[in-house]
Amino acid sequence: MMDYQSDAPKQDETQKAYAKRLEAEGQREIYIRKALRAHWGLTIEETILACAELPEARNRELQDLRSRFPTLNENRFAWRISRSLTIPKEDALVWSQTILAAEGSA
């Protein structure tokens, strides 16, 4: 199993291509964020922007959070998402509502 520090970019691989490759390999958003910061020294703001274009990685991250915190209500889950992904609480609330609504219809 690779870790983000040893999962280096390929020669001439751009930040975006690297992030997309990691997403295609099944990595979660937090892993990709750590990898981008380790190999390119991006700020947290730059990392958030780069990962905003990785919907599959974001979804895996959200599903992992939900599996670790299955009993949180909408607001507490939104808080957890906001803290974990360093995104605004308003954005996190939309994700929380979407996930909980999907659980309710399952």
Backbone as CSV, one residue per row, in Angstrom:
resi,resn,N_x,N_y,N_z,CA_x,CA_y,CA_z,C_x,C_y,C_z
1,MET,0.831,-1.172,0.000,0.000,0.000,0.000,0.885,1.248,0.000
2,MET,0.611,2.130,-0.932,1.402,3.357,-1.067,0.943,4.384,-0.033
3,ASP,1.863,5.271,0.321,1.453,6.422,1.099,1.725,7.660,0.246
4,TYR,1.107,8.748,0.601,1.157,9.937,-0.238,2.569,10.476,-0.436
5,GLN,3.458,10.261,0.513,4.820,10.772,0.379,5.628,9.980,-0.638
6,SER,5.411,8.682,-0.693,6.169,7.870,-1.652,5.434,7.714,-2.981
7,ASP,4.201,8.166,-3.056,3.402,8.091,-4.285,3.708,9.334,-5.128
8,ALA,4.916,9.356,-5.671,5.432,10.542,-6.352,4.830,10.723,-7.744
9,PRO,4.800,11.969,-8.206,4.352,12.225,-9.582,5.317,11.585,-10.571
10,LYS,4.789,11.219,-11.727,5.631,10.702,-12.794,6.375,11.870,-13.429
11,GLN,7.451,11.558,-14.110,8.239,12.609,-14.747,7.349,13.406,-15.698
12,ASP,7.434,14.714,-15.630,6.661,15.644,-16.469,5.155,15.601,-16.219
13,GLU,4.697,14.988,-15.123,3.277,14.962,-14.792,2.898,16.281,-14.120
14,THR,1.865,16.925,-14.615,1.407,18.181,-14.019,0.668,17.902,-12.716
15,GLN,0.448,18.947,-11.951,-0.313,18.805,-10.705,-1.699,18.238,-10.991
16,LYS,-2.348,18.802,-12.017,-3.708,18.366,-12.349,-3.717,16.910,-12.814
17,ALA,-2.779,16.535,-13.665,-2.709,15.155,-14.157,-2.411,14.193,-13.009
18,TYR,-1.543,14.616,-12.118,-1.203,13.799,-10.949,-2.437,13.577,-10.079
19,ALA,-3.152,14.652,-9.790,-4.356,14.542,-8.964,-5.399,13.655,-9.641
20,LYS,-5.590,13.825,-10.945,-6.564,13.010,-11.682,-6.150,11.534,-11.679
21,ARG,-4.855,11.279,-11.807,-4.368,9.886,-11.777,-4.649,9.254,-10.418
22,LEU,-4.349,9.987,-9.351,-4.607,9.449,-8.012,-6.097,9.190,-7.818
23,GLU,-6.930,10.097,-8.316,-8.377,9.899,-8.227,-8.781,8.631,-8.986
24,ALA,-8.246,8.453,-10.189,-8.562,7.266,-11.000,-8.082,5.983,-10.331
25,GLU,-7.035,6.086,-9.529,-6.506,4.930,-8.806,-7.326,4.620,-7.549
26,GLY,-8.335,5.436,-7.269,-9.219,5.156,-6.144,-8.889,5.876,-4.850
27,GLN,-8.046,6.891,-4.918,-7.680,7.607,-3.687,-8.782,8.565,-3.262
28,ARG,-8.860,8.780,-1.953,-9.780,9.754,-1.372,-9.173,11.155,-1.463
29,GLU,-10.003,12.153,-1.276,-9.555,13.537,-1.403,-8.443,13.895,-0.421
30,ILE,-8.536,13.458,0.813,-7.518,13.811,1.805,-6.142,13.283,1.383
31,TYR,-6.091,12.066,0.862,-4.829,11.501,0.376,-4.260,12.386,-0.734
32,ILE,-5.108,12.776,-1.675,-4.654,13.588,-2.804,-4.188,14.955,-2.317
33,ARG,-4.908,15.537,-1.379,-4.487,16.818,-0.818,-3.102,16.716,-0.193
34,LYS,-2.898,15.689,0.608,-1.599,15.503,1.251,-0.500,15.287,0.221
35,ALA,-0.805,14.519,-0.814,0.182,14.252,-1.862,0.546,15.530,-2.618
36,LEU,-0.446,16.331,-2.972,-0.172,17.587,-3.669,0.683,18.515,-2.818
37,ARG,0.355,18.593,-1.556,1.132,19.467,-0.666,2.560,18.944,-0.485
38,ALA,2.708,17.630,-0.383,4.039,17.045,-0.177,4.947,17.225,-1.395
39,HIS,4.382,17.077,-2.582,5.216,17.080,-3.783,5.319,18.437,-4.470
40,TRP,4.361,19.319,-4.214,4.397,20.637,-4.847,4.391,21.784,-3.850
41,GLY,4.220,21.511,-2.587,4.232,22.566,-1.588,3.098,23.572,-1.739
42,LEU,1.948,23.108,-2.194,0.809,23.997,-2.375,0.282,24.488,-1.029
43,THR,-0.317,25.660,-1.050,-1.000,26.145,0.141,-2.295,25.352,0.284
44,ILE,-2.926,25.451,1.440,-4.187,24.743,1.643,-5.238,25.274,0.671
45,GLU,-5.225,26.578,0.404,-6.189,27.161,-0.526,-5.992,26.608,-1.940
46,GLU,-4.741,26.509,-2.382,-4.446,25.948,-3.705,-4.850,24.480,-3.780
47,THR,-4.637,23.768,-2.695,-4.991,22.354,-2.645,-6.498,22.166,-2.717
48,ILE,-7.239,22.994,-1.996,-8.698,22.915,-2.022,-9.205,23.161,-3.435
49,LEU,-8.656,24.163,-4.100,-9.065,24.452,-5.482,-8.752,23.286,-6.415
50,ALA,-7.582,22.700,-6.272,-7.197,21.579,-7.129,-8.131,20.391,-6.919
51,CYS,-8.507,20.141,-5.693,-9.338,18.978,-5.386,-10.817,19.211,-5.662
52,ALA,-11.211,20.442,-5.860,-12.604,20.738,-6.185,-13.006,20.128,-7.525
53,GLU,-12.024,19.792,-8.334,-12.272,19.206,-9.652,-12.169,17.677,-9.642
54,LEU,-12.254,17.078,-8.461,-12.106,15.629,-8.321,-13.351,15.042,-7.653
55,PRO,-14.460,14.957,-8.378,-15.714,14.539,-7.735,-15.697,13.118,-7.179
56,GLU,-14.999,12.199,-7.827,-14.965,10.821,-7.325,-14.176,10.744,-6.023
57,ALA,-13.065,11.463,-5.958,-12.259,11.484,-4.731,-13.037,12.137,-3.592
58,ARG,-13.776,13.202,-3.912,-14.598,13.877,-2.903,-15.681,12.927,-2.400
59,ASN,-16.326,12.228,-3.318,-17.380,11.290,-2.925,-16.829,10.189,-2.027
60,ARG,-15.666,9.651,-2.372,-15.053,8.617,-1.528,-14.750,9.174,-0.133
61,GLU,-14.294,10.418,-0.085,-13.988,11.040,1.204,-15.256,11.187,2.038
62,LEU,-16.324,11.650,1.410,-17.585,11.834,2.125,-18.160,10.503,2.602
63,GLN,-18.061,9.493,1.772,-18.569,8.178,2.167,-17.738,7.609,3.322
64,ASP,-16.436,7.849,3.289,-15.586,7.400,4.394,-15.969,8.121,5.690
65,LEU,-16.179,9.424,5.597,-16.598,10.178,6.783,-17.919,9.644,7.327
66,ARG,-18.855,9.369,6.428,-20.154,8.876,6.883,-20.010,7.507,7.549
67,SER,-19.159,6.658,6.998,-18.984,5.329,7.601,-18.331,5.430,8.988
68,ARG,-17.506,6.442,9.190,-16.872,6.621,10.494,-17.778,7.326,11.495
69,PHE,-18.765,8.079,10.995,-19.675,8.831,11.860,-21.126,8.595,11.431
70,PRO,-21.599,7.355,11.539,-22.920,7.013,10.988,-24.114,7.584,11.751
71,THR,-23.909,8.026,12.966,-25.056,8.476,13.758,-25.192,9.994,13.832
72,LEU,-24.314,10.726,13.175,-24.394,12.179,13.244,-25.626,12.689,12.509
73,ASN,-26.264,13.702,13.101,-27.398,14.323,12.420,-26.875,15.270,11.329
74,GLU,-27.781,15.883,10.622,-27.430,16.732,9.478,-26.423,17.823,9.831
75,ASN,-26.660,18.546,10.908,-25.772,19.647,11.270,-24.414,19.170,11.784
76,ARG,-24.408,18.138,12.586,-23.127,17.617,13.098,-22.306,16.996,11.971
77,PHE,-22.986,16.309,11.040,-22.268,15.730,9.909,-21.705,16.845,9.016
78,ALA,-22.472,17.898,8.815,-21.989,19.042,8.034,-20.757,19.658,8.703
79,TRP,-20.795,19.776,10.035,-19.648,20.307,10.761,-18.423,19.424,10.539
80,ARG,-18.614,18.108,10.608,-17.514,17.161,10.416,-16.944,17.294,8.997
81,ILE,-17.822,17.391,8.006,-17.371,17.553,6.616,-16.582,18.852,6.481
82,SER,-17.125,19.920,7.027,-16.481,21.224,6.949,-15.086,21.196,7.568
83,ARG,-14.979,20.594,8.715,-13.675,20.493,9.389,-12.701,19.612,8.622
84,SER,-13.171,18.477,8.152,-12.285,17.531,7.467,-11.787,18.066,6.134
85,LEU,-12.680,18.700,5.386,-12.321,19.167,4.047,-11.978,20.653,3.993
86,THR,-12.024,21.322,5.135,-11.778,22.764,5.213,-12.561,23.517,4.138
87,ILE,-13.852,23.247,4.126,-14.755,23.960,3.236,-15.788,24.696,4.083
88,PRO,-16.428,25.715,3.521,-17.427,26.462,4.300,-18.555,25.565,4.799
89,LYS,-19.060,25.885,5.992,-20.139,25.097,6.588,-21.356,25.032,5.667
90,GLU,-21.635,26.116,4.944,-22.780,26.136,4.033,-22.620,25.077,2.939
91,ASP,-21.422,24.963,2.376,-21.158,23.948,1.353,-21.259,22.547,1.950
92,ALA,-20.715,22.395,3.130,-20.750,21.096,3.804,-22.184,20.683,4.119
93,LEU,-23.024,21.648,4.456,-24.415,21.348,4.768,-25.142,20.772,3.555
94,VAL,-24.834,21.281,2.388,-25.441,20.734,1.155,-25.039,19.269,0.984
95,TRP,-23.750,18.975,1.190,-23.294,17.583,1.078,-23.987,16.706,2.126
96,SER,-24.055,17.202,3.347,-24.686,16.456,4.428,-26.145,16.152,4.100
97,GLN,-26.874,17.159,3.671,-28.287,16.976,3.326,-28.447,15.972,2.187
98,THR,-27.588,16.057,1.196,-27.655,15.140,0.046,-27.419,13.705,0.463
99,ILE,-26.388,13.495,1.276,-26.055,12.132,1.724,-27.143,11.572,2.613
100,LEU,-27.612,12.352,3.557,-28.655,11.864,4.453,-29.971,11.617,3.710
101,ALA,-30.280,12.432,2.717,-31.488,12.214,1.914,-31.375,10.906,1.132
102,ALA,-30.189,10.625,0.611,-29.971,9.383,-0.133,-30.102,8.183,0.806
103,GLU,-29.614,8.318,2.025,-29.744,7.233,3.007,-31.213,6.990,3.345
104,GLY,-31.973,8.068,3.421,-33.390,7.959,3.746,-34.209,7.279,2.662
105,SER,-33.749,7.386,1.423,-34.471,6.775,0.315,-33.988,5.371,0.008
106,ALA,-32.946,4.939,0.714,-32.393,3.605,0.443,-33.200,2.515,1.111
